Each structure stands twice: as structure tokens, then as C-alpha cells.
Amino acid sequence: MNADDKQHRAILQSIAHRAMLERGLLPDFSPAALTELSKLEAAAGVDGAPTRDLRDLLWASIDNDDSLDLDQLTVAEARPGDAARIMVAVADVDALVRNGSAIDAHARHNTTSVYTAAQMFPMLPEKLSTNLTSLNPDQERLSLVVDMEVSADGAVQASEVYRARVRNHAKLAYNSVAAWLEGSGAIPQAITEAPGLDENLRLQDRVAQRMKALRNTHGALSLQTIEAKPVFEGEELRGLEVEERNRAKSIIEDFMIAANGVIARYLSSRKLPSIRRVVRTPKRWDRIVEVAEAHGSRLPDEPDSRALEAFLARQQAADPLRFPDLSLSIIKLLGSGEYVAEPAGAPAPGHFGLAVRDYTHSTAPNRRYTDLIIQRLIKAALEGVASPYNDDELESLARHCTEEEDAANKVERQVAKSAAALLLESRVGEQFDALVTGASSKGTWARLLTMPVEGRLVQGFGGVDVGDRIRVQLISVEVERGFIDFRRVGPRRH
């Protein structure tokens, strides 16, 4: 492929479209779905079900700078003794996306929005996901609210789930909110325009930190990976920008983990089935033990999330610059998450990485189909009616959502590698320090330490394993397929 004309965005869009089709995903909406969409002209109104009016609360959204599909709002109220009430409002997507509709069929097929380097393929048409079912600023919207009483130590002591009308008073972005909270940036203008929102967000920040600390004591893993976002100037790809975790992201992450736990327990208490998000006990714990030993720490022979978290905390404090590399190794060895159906009354496997037993995905119904399924189950529970899905259907859906999520991840990775290959075309022959990120019968993979780029180790991979540091030479790239090939040119280092 000739990228000399610098039409990088168009090149990557073409690659992404083809990759979607190759993985069995639908890049475009069907004529039937578009016909349905053309008949939707307004956000859903109150349908007669009991609905609370919470529009006057200081609801705000915090998301990526360029996010338009706003799934959740948060607000807090102080309680005596450093306790707090935390509320999470989730967009009522089911109010407009009916089960069995053509739009629902597209969402059910793909199961997720796919975010590639040059183009986003939304699970729902943008007229819905960024407008009619998005919790946009200054718009009245229907929502499902998870209402939690949180004690001073960060534990959820009581909770309630109900329907409500809400209004977003400020659309905020992670980076600017984090800079303000951390004292390195000015207060965002949108916060100043909503009187009282500044203190409300500071309260949310304090509660989120307590919730995170409590989860860590229970063995939740403090993992930190490097995520890269492409930077374009016009149509030309100029670099990859590393996105880091921050205090604002922690607010949303910790509140969503808590809300998803509440929803899982709520459905179970109402004798309804659900789909859980689980990460099982890691199969490669022996290798995790070896990685820890290489860093001077001893882990138990049997999987122990608390011991692993203690090791991670020590390493993050001792070597924060290299901690993302260690995190990546541990994530690879832990294995990927999956969706499993939970029949009413049945036990759930739990989530090893979050150290929680009750966990589902319910807070992003514009972007994930499992969340839309859970939303329909919540409504059934609220209305006291039978589940809209039987156990066999939920089992099939859980398996399908896991498979399609894997397909979507592969599309995203392939296009990201094509973007990286575009950037590395002129650097063939150069040498780099790298970290081994994958080692199996399918191949050995390494990520460069100087830039967030991963490629295949095609020469000199004998004797290396996940977590080893090596010196590599870039020997070839192929933009069309996203191939980046290295050979090892130095000894491995733990």
C-alpha cells in the first residue's frame, strides 16, 4: 500500500471496514433499521410506569473529550459522618430500541460499538446513541437510577433501583476535570456555570477514592495499561498519544463497578436471571508467580488476588514508569473476561480482577448489547413481570456477546496495528527495547517501550515468555494487514 499521499485516515477507514466484514461484524445499518430510524423524531416520553422527577439534581456526565454517546450521569449528596449518597443515572435506551426491532437486530448482531483508529462503528445509529438516547446537556431524558448509600469506608450499605427523569447540567471531560481535581488545571467552565457542582464533584471524588481503597483491600487489582489514541492533522496520522488514568476516570470507574454490583444483586433478589461479566481464576498463575519472583516477590502457589494486589502496589510505588509494562504482562496472564448466563438463584463465578462476586454490565446501553439486555431485565423486575428472556436464550446471548466482543477487539487491534505500521514504515531496520506481551503456539508478541506499538517476534523468540524484556529490530511492516515484525537482537531480561 502506498501511503505517500498522506491520506492516512481514508486508508485506515478502508482497512477498518474490511476488517469488520472479515470478522463477521456489520459496518453498516440495514435498510430496515434505517427505515425504523427515520420514524423516530423525539426522545421517549413517560410511558405510564412509576417515574421519579430528579431533573433538578446536579447531574453531570464525565466522559472522553470527543464522546457524544453519553450513557450515564452521576450526582452525590453528603450524609452525616462522612457517609454519602451516590446516584448513577443510566440512559433508558430500551424506551426507544425495542426488543426484536430491526435496530435491535443490528445491535444484537454486533453486540458492541467498535472504536477503530480512524472510524467508530456505533452499535446503535448515531441519531439514537448521540441524540435521542444520549444523556445530552440540558435535555430531559428517561433513565434507570442506581441509588446507593455509601459508608465512610467506601462500602455500599444500602441501595435502590428505580426509573427517573433526569437532566444533564454539565457535559464534562476526563482530562480537564482530573487536572482541576489534581490542582494542575483551571476549573472547567461548565462546572462554574452550575452552582454547587464544584463541591458535588469533589464529594464524588472523595467517595470514589474510598470505594477504590476498600476494593483494593479485598484484592481488586490496581492495573495500569498504556492506551494509545491516534493523532491526526487533517488526513495525516502524525502520532500516537498515550491516554493515562486519572482521578476523573476513577470516579466513573468506581461508581460504575458499584452500580453494576447493585444491579446484579437486585436481579438476583427479584428471582430474575441475568448475564454476568466474569474473569475466572487465572490459568497461568504459575507464570504470574514467576514474574513476581523476577521482581523479588513471592506469591502463593494457588491464585490469591489479595497477594497479587499487594505485589502490584509495591511495584507501582517502586517503579511507576515501568508499572504499565508489568500490568500488561499480568493482564495477558490473567486471561480475558467473558459473559456468562446466570439462571435465577444460581451462583456466579465472580470477577477475579475486581475481587467481586456480583458483577454485570449495565451502565453503557448505547455502546454494549449486554447492558441493553440487563436494562430489559431490570424493567421486568421493577414491573413485577416475567423475564423477557428464557435461560437458554440468555445462555446463547452471553456466549454470542463474548464471541463478538472478541471479534470487535480484534478489529480494533488490527486497525491500531495498521496505524502503527503507517508510523513505522520509515523506521525499518531500527532497534528498540521491548516487552514480551504474548507467547503461545500462535506466536510471540512484543510491545515497544518507547512508543505504544506491538508487533510479532518472528526471529529469536525461543526461550522468551510474557513479561521478559528484550532488544528487537524492526524488520518489516505491512500496513494493509497491520503486520509489524521484529527479530530479537539481544538477550532476554526479566
C-alpha positions in Angstrom: 0.0 0.0 0.0 1.3 3.4 -0.9 0.7 5.9 1.9 2.9 8.6 0.3 -0.1 10.8 -0.4 -0.8 11.0 3.4 -4.4 10.0 3.1 -4.0 8.0 6.3 -7.5 8.4 7.6 -9.1 7.1 4.4 -6.6 4.2 4.3 -7.4 3.2 7.9 -11.2 3.6 7.3 -11.0 1.2 4.3 -9.0 -1.2 6.4 -11.5 -1.0 9.3 -14.5 -1.5 7.0 -12.9 -4.7 5.6 -11.8 -5.9 9.0 -15.4 -5.6 10.3 -16.7 -7.7 7.4 -13.9 -10.3 7.8 -14.8 -10.7 11.5 -18.5 -11.2 10.7 -19.5 -7.7 12.0 -21.8 -5.4 10.3 -20.2 -2.0 9.5 -23.5 -0.5 8.1 -27.1 -0.5 9.2 -29.7 -2.4 7.2 -32.4 -0.6 5.1 -35.0 -1.9 7.6 -33.1 -0.4 10.5 -32.8 2.9 8.7 -36.5 2.9 7.9 -37.2 2.4 11.6 -34.8 5.2 12.5 -36.5 7.7 10.1 -39.7 7.3 12.1 -38.1 8.3 15.4 -38.3 12.0 15.9 -38.2 12.6 19.7 -36.7 11.2 22.9 -39.0 8.7 24.7 -41.6 10.2 26.9 -43.0 9.0 30.2 -44.9 5.8 29.4 -47.1 5.5 32.5 -44.7 3.5 34.6 -43.8 5.0 38.0 -41.1 7.5 37.3 -39.4 10.0 39.7 -38.7 13.6 38.7 -35.0 14.1 39.5 -34.3 16.8 36.9 -33.2 19.4 39.4 -30.4 17.4 40.9 -26.9 18.4 39.9 -26.4 15.6 37.4 -23.3 15.7 35.2 -21.6 13.5 32.7 -17.8 12.8 32.6 -16.5 11.1 29.5 -13.8 11.3 26.9 -13.3 14.7 25.2 -14.9 13.6 22.0 -17.6 11.3 23.4 -21.1 12.0 22.1 -22.9 8.9 23.2 -23.5 9.7 26.9 -24.7 6.7 28.8 -24.6 7.8 32.5 -24.8 10.7 34.8 -23.7 10.9 38.4 -24.5 13.0 41.5 -23.7 12.9 45.2 -25.3 14.0 48.5 -23.3 14.3 51.7 -24.5 12.2 54.7 -23.5 12.6 58.4 -20.2 11.0 59.5 -18.5 11.2 56.0 -21.1 8.9 54.5 -22.6 9.8 51.2 -25.5 9.0 48.8 -24.3 8.3 45.3 -26.7 8.1 42.4 -25.9 6.8 38.9 -28.5 7.5 36.1 -28.3 5.3 33.1 -29.9 6.2 29.8 -33.1 4.3 29.1 -32.2 3.0 25.7 -34.8 0.3 25.8 -37.5 3.0 25.7 -36.7 3.6 22.0 -34.9 0.4 21.0 -37.5 -2.3 21.3 -36.6 -6.0 21.6 -37.0 -7.7 18.2 -36.8 -4.5 16.1 -34.5 -4.1 13.1 -32.3 -1.6 15.1 -32.2 -4.1 17.9 -31.2 -6.9 15.5 -28.2 -4.9 14.3 -27.2 -4.2 17.9 -27.7 -7.9 18.8 -25.5 -9.0 15.9 -22.5 -6.7 16.6 -23.2 -6.5 20.4 -20.9 -3.5 20.9 -19.7 -0.3 19.3 -16.3 -0.7 17.6 -13.8 2.1 18.1 -11.0 2.0 15.5 -8.2 4.4 14.9 -10.0 6.3 12.1 -13.7 5.5 12.4 -16.2 4.5 15.0 -18.9 1.9 14.1 -21.7 2.5 16.6 -23.8 -0.3 17.9 -26.9 2.0 17.5 -27.5 4.6 14.8 -26.0 8.0 15.8 -29.4 9.6 15.8 -30.1 7.4 18.8 -26.8 6.9 20.5 -25.6 10.6 20.3 -29.0 12.2 20.4 -32.3 10.6 21.4 -30.9 8.0 23.8 -27.9 10.0 24.9 -28.0 12.0 28.2 -27.1 15.2 26.5 -26.8 18.5 28.3 -29.9 20.5 29.1 -32.2 17.7 27.7 -34.8 15.8 29.7 -34.3 12.1 29.5 -35.7 8.9 30.9 -33.2 6.8 32.9 -32.8 3.9 35.3 -31.2 5.1 38.5 -29.0 3.1 40.9 -29.2 4.9 44.2 -26.5 3.9 46.8 -25.8 4.7 50.4 -22.0 4.6 50.9 -20.4 4.5 54.3 -17.3 6.4 55.3 -15.1 3.4 54.5 -16.5 3.2 50.9 -18.9 0.2 51.4 -22.3 0.2 49.8 -24.6 -0.2 52.8 -28.0 0.1 51.0 -29.3 0.6 47.5 -32.4 1.1 45.4 -33.2 0.9 41.7 -35.9 2.9 40.0 -36.9 4.9 36.9 -36.5 8.6 36.8 -36.5 11.7 34.6 -33.1 13.4 34.7 -31.3 16.4 33.1 -27.6 16.7 32.5 -26.4 20.0 33.9 -22.8 19.8 32.6 -21.1 17.8 29.9 -17.5 17.3 31.3 -14.3 15.6 30.0 -12.0 13.4 32.0 -8.7 15.2 31.4 -9.9 18.7 32.3 -11.8 17.5 35.3 -8.8 15.5 36.5 -6.5 18.4 36.0 -8.8 20.6 38.2 -9.2 18.0 40.9 -5.4 17.3 41.0 -4.6 21.0 41.1 -2.8 21.2 37.8 -5.5 22.9 35.8 -8.3 25.5 36.0 -11.9 24.6 36.8 -13.8 23.8 33.6 -16.2 26.5 32.6 -19.2 24.0 32.5 -18.7 23.4 36.3 -18.7 27.1 37.1 -22.0 27.5 35.2 -23.8 25.0 37.5 -23.8 26.5 41.0 -22.7 23.9 43.6 -21.4 21.4 41.1 -17.8 22.0 42.1 -18.3 20.8 45.6 -20.5 18.0 44.4 -17.7 16.7 42.2 -15.2 17.0 45.0 -17.5 14.9 47.1 -17.8 12.3 44.3 -14.0 12.3 44.1 -13.6 11.6 47.8 -16.2 8.8 47.8 -14.7 7.2 44.7 -11.2 7.1 46.3 -12.7 5.4 49.4 -14.5 2.8 47.3 -11.3 2.1 45.4 -9.3 1.7 48.6 -11.8 -0.7 50.0 -11.9 -2.8 46.9 -8.1 -2.9 46.9 -8.1 -4.3 50.5 -10.4 -7.1 49.2 -7.9 -7.9 46.4 -9.1 -5.8 43.5 -6.1 -5.4 41.2 -4.5 -2.0 40.6 -3.6 -2.5 37.0 -2.5 0.4 34.7 -2.1 -0.2 31.0 -1.0 2.1 28.2 -3.8 3.1 25.8 -2.9 4.9 22.6 -5.1 7.4 20.7 -4.2 8.3 17.1 -3.4 11.9 16.5 -4.4 13.3 13.0 -3.5 16.6 11.3 -6.2 16.7 8.7 -6.0 13.3 6.9 -2.4 12.6 8.0 -1.6 10.4 11.0 1.1 12.2 13.0 1.5 10.1 16.1 0.0 8.0 18.9 -1.0 9.8 22.1 -0.9 7.8 25.3 -4.1 8.1 27.4 -3.5 7.8 31.1 -5.8 7.0 34.0 -6.7 9.9 36.2 -8.9 11.0 39.1 -11.9 11.8 37.0 -11.8 8.4 35.3 -11.6 6.8 38.7 -14.9 8.5 39.7 -16.7 6.9 36.8 -14.9 3.6 37.1 -15.6 3.1 40.8 -19.2 4.3 40.7 -19.9 2.0 37.7 -18.4 -1.0 39.4 -20.5 -0.4 42.4 -23.7 0.2 40.3 -23.1 -3.0 38.3 -22.8 -4.9 41.6 -26.0 -3.4 42.8 -27.8 -4.4 39.6 -26.5 -8.0 39.8 -27.7 -8.4 43.3 -31.0 -6.6 42.5 -31.9 -9.0 39.8 -30.9 -12.0 41.9 -33.0 -10.8 44.8 -36.0 -10.5 42.4 -35.5 -14.1 41.2 -34.7 -13.0 37.7 -31.8 -14.4 35.6 -29.0 -12.2 34.3 -25.8 -12.1 32.4 -22.7 -11.7 34.5 -19.3 -10.3 33.5 -16.6 -12.7 34.9 -12.9 -13.1 34.9 -12.2 -16.7 36.1 -9.3 -17.8 38.3 -6.2 -17.3 36.1 -5.0 -20.5 34.4 -1.4 -19.1 34.1 -1.0 -18.3 37.7 2.3 -20.3 37.7 3.8 -17.7 35.2 2.4 -14.8 37.3 4.3 -16.3 40.2 7.5 -16.4 38.1 7.0 -12.8 37.1 6.7 -11.8 40.7 9.8 -13.8 41.7 11.8 -11.9 39.0 10.8 -8.7 40.8 11.9 -10.1 44.2 8.4 -11.0 45.5 6.9 -14.4 46.5 3.3 -15.2 45.7 1.3 -18.2 46.9 1.2 -21.3 44.8 -2.6 -21.0 44.5 -4.3 -17.9 42.9 -4.7 -15.2 45.5 -5.9 -11.8 44.4 -5.0 -10.1 47.6 -1.4 -11.3 47.4 -1.2 -10.3 43.8 -2.6 -6.8 44.6 -0.1 -6.3 47.4 2.7 -7.2 44.9 1.3 -4.8 42.3 1.0 -2.0 44.8 4.7 -2.4 45.8 5.8 -2.4 42.2 3.8 0.6 41.3 5.4 2.5 44.2 8.9 1.3 43.4 8.9 1.7 39.6 5.9 3.8 38.4 7.4 4.4 35.0 7.6 0.7 34.2 4.4 -0.3 36.1 2.2 -0.2 32.9 4.6 -2.8 31.3 4.2 -5.1 34.3 0.4 -4.5 34.3 0.2 -5.5 30.7 2.0 -8.8 31.4 -0.3 -9.6 34.3 -3.4 -8.8 32.2 -2.3 -11.1 29.5 -1.7 -13.9 32.0 -5.0 -13.3 33.8 -6.9 -14.0 30.6 -9.8 -12.2 29.1 -13.2 -11.6 30.6 -16.4 -13.3 29.4 -20.1 -13.1 29.7 -22.0 -16.0 31.4 -25.7 -16.5 31.9 -26.9 -16.8 35.5 -30.2 -18.5 35.9 -32.4 -17.2 38.7 -30.9 -18.5 42.0 -27.7 -19.9 40.6 -24.2 -18.9 41.9 -21.9 -16.7 39.8 -18.2 -17.3 39.2 -17.2 -13.8 40.1 -14.6 -11.4 38.8 -11.1 -12.2 39.9 -9.6 -8.9 38.8 -12.2 -6.7 40.6 -12.4 -9.1 43.6 -16.2 -9.1 43.4 -18.6 -11.9 43.2 -21.6 -9.9 41.9 -20.9 -8.0 38.7 -22.7 -7.4 35.4 -22.5 -4.8 32.6 -25.5 -2.5 32.9 -24.2 1.1 32.6 -23.5 1.6 28.9 -26.6 0.5 26.9 -25.8 2.9 24.0 -22.5 1.0 23.4 -22.9 -2.6 24.7 -25.8 -5.0 24.0 -25.4 -6.9 27.3 -26.3 -3.6 29.1 -29.4 -3.3 27.0 -30.4 -6.9 27.9 -29.8 -6.1 31.6 -31.9 -3.0 31.2 -34.9 -5.0 30.0 -34.4 -7.4 32.9 -34.4 -4.5 35.3 -37.6 -3.2 33.9 -39.2 -6.7 34.3 -38.1 -6.7 37.9 -39.5 -3.2 38.5 -42.8 -4.1 36.9 -43.0 -7.5 38.6 -43.4 -9.4 35.3 -41.5 -12.4 33.9 -38.1 -12.2 32.3 -38.2 -11.2 28.6 -35.6 -13.9 28.0 -35.6 -17.6 29.0 -32.5 -19.3 30.3 -31.5 -20.9 27.0 -31.8 -17.6 25.2 -29.7 -15.8 27.8 -27.0 -18.5 27.7 -26.9 -18.2 23.9 -26.7 -14.4 24.1 -23.9 -14.5 26.7 -21.8 -16.8 24.5 -22.6 -14.6 21.4 -21.7 -11.4 23.3 -18.4 -12.9 24.4 -17.5 -14.0 20.8 -18.5 -10.7 19.2 -16.7 -8.7 21.8 -13.6 -10.7 21.0 -14.2 -10.1 17.2 -14.6 -6.3 17.9 -11.4 -6.2 19.9 -9.5 -7.9 17.1 -10.8 -5.4 14.6 -9.7 -2.5 16.9 -6.3 -4.1 17.4 -5.8 -4.8 13.7 -6.6 -1.2 12.7 -4.4 0.1 15.6 -1.6 -2.0 14.2 -2.2 -0.7 10.7 -2.0 2.8 12.1 1.3 1.9 13.9 2.6 0.4 10.7 2.0 3.7 8.9 4.0 5.5 11.5 6.9 2.9 11.4 7.2 2.5 7.6 10.2 4.8 7.5 11.9 3.1 10.5 12.6 -0.4 9.3 16.0 -1.5 10.5 15.9 0.5 13.7 16.3 -1.2 17.1 14.1 -0.8 20.2 13.7 -2.0 23.7 10.5 -4.2 24.0 8.4 -6.2 26.4 7.1 -9.7 25.6 3.3 -9.4 25.8 2.2 -12.8 24.4 3.8 -16.2 23.9 1.9 -19.2 22.7 1.7 -21.7 19.9 0.1 -19.0 17.8 3.2 -16.7 18.0 5.2 -14.5 20.3 4.4 -10.8 20.6 6.3 -7.8 21.9 5.5 -4.1 22.6 8.0 -1.3 22.2 8.8 0.5 25.4 9.4 3.9 23.7 6.0 4.0 21.9 2.8 2.1 22.3 3.3 -0.3 19.4 3.0 -4.1 19.5 4.4 -6.5 16.8 5.2 -10.1 16.2 8.6 -11.6 17.1 9.4 -13.7 14.1 13.0 -14.4 14.8 14.7 -15.2 18.1 11.6 -16.0 20.1 12.9 -19.2 21.6 13.1 -19.2 25.4 11.2 -15.9 25.9 7.9 -15.6 27.8 5.4 -12.9 28.8 7.0 -10.2 30.9 10.5 -10.6 29.5 12.3 -7.5 28.3 14.2 -7.9 25.1 16.0 -5.8 22.4 14.4 -6.1 19.0 15.0 -4.8 15.4 12.1 -3.8 13.2 12.5 -5.9 10.0 9.2 -5.3 8.1 5.8 -3.7 8.2 2.6 -4.3 6.1 0.1 -1.5 6.5 -2.8 -3.4 4.9 -2.8 -6.3 7.3 -1.3 -4.4 10.2 1.8 -6.6 10.3 4.8 -5.4 12.3 7.6 -7.9 12.5 10.6 -7.9 14.8 13.6 -10.0 15.4 15.4 -10.3 18.7 18.9 -8.8 18.8 19.8 -9.1 22.4 19.4 -11.4 25.5 16.2 -11.5 27.4 15.9 -9.7 30.7 13.3 -10.2 33.5 
